[in-house]
Amino acid sequence: TKRSCHKFKTMAGSINYDIPYTCAIVTFVIHSSIIFSGEFVWDDRAAILGNPDVLGHRGIGQLFSNDFWGQQMSSSDSHKSFRPLAVLSFLISRIVYGINARGFHFDNVFLHALVVYFYSKFCFRLTETYLARDPKQAWHVAAAASVFYSVHPVHVEPVCSIVGRSDILCGLFFIVGLLCYTTSTIKTEALGF
């Protein structure tokens, strides 16, 4: 029986795009051990267990006037590290999972897998457009780059440490932004602008 799969329209025509899903699943499996063995460690304790913004002791509006650690930005004790989306994601994790480190680690692993998914699509887009006109070859390059990205120590540390979520979110927004930009420029070039 033929397996049905989604198609992704490219310059070379319709091709199978299971590779981004596969890269994301492999990433999740590789990093899943942290979900079951992870605890709140080092900075996790201060950023989550000691942060009134995450614990829900303050209104959600305070997220935008406090630093990453829950200190008032105007305070002399503040590190001035302003990351409200990361703190908001911690608050959402705390609401969903309670004070359970496994839930927070699950979210980090899931977000990292999502980054790898979009990264593989971005690598494919660049490889197909500028290096290899053969979609199969472009997907092989994208898969290799994505797996390397997934397991590189620079990216593994933020996954293992809950406070590294701000790095993962930054990577997610950056890669999605690049993917949107390259998609729009390729479409513009194809239209002759």
Secondary structure, 3 states (H helix, E strand, C coil): CCCCCCEEEECCEEEECHHHHHHHHHHHHHHCHHHHHCCCCCHHHHHHHCCHHHHCCCCHHHHHCECCCCCECCCCCCCCCCCHHHHHHHHHHHHHHCCCHHHHHHHHHHHHHHHHHHHHHHHHHHHHHHHCCCHHHHHHHHHHHHHHHHHCHHHHHHHHCHHHHHHHHHHHHHHHHHHHHHHHHHHHHHCCC
